[in-house]
Amino acid sequence: MSALRKPEPSSQAEESTWSALSAVLDGETPRAETEHCIAALKDDAGLRQAWSEYHLIGDLMRGVAPAGD
């Protein structure tokens, strides 16, 4: 799945979590919101995949090569 095509959220709460993910990655959220997003990451494989892909995209934009497997 591409980070550019996230799955449709199944609830308003899920939409809120997806919207907060980018802000959390950028360090733009209060601690409580960051902790809520981290808790959601523990339960949501799709959100974890998006987290990984957003980090990869950010690394590539900064010219940082991904680590080899």
HELIX and SHEET records of a PDB file:
HELIX    1   1 GLN A   12  LEU A   25  1                                  14    
HELIX    2   2 ARG A   31  ASP A   43  1                                  13    
HELIX    3   3 ALA A   45  MET A   61  1                                  17    
END                                                                             
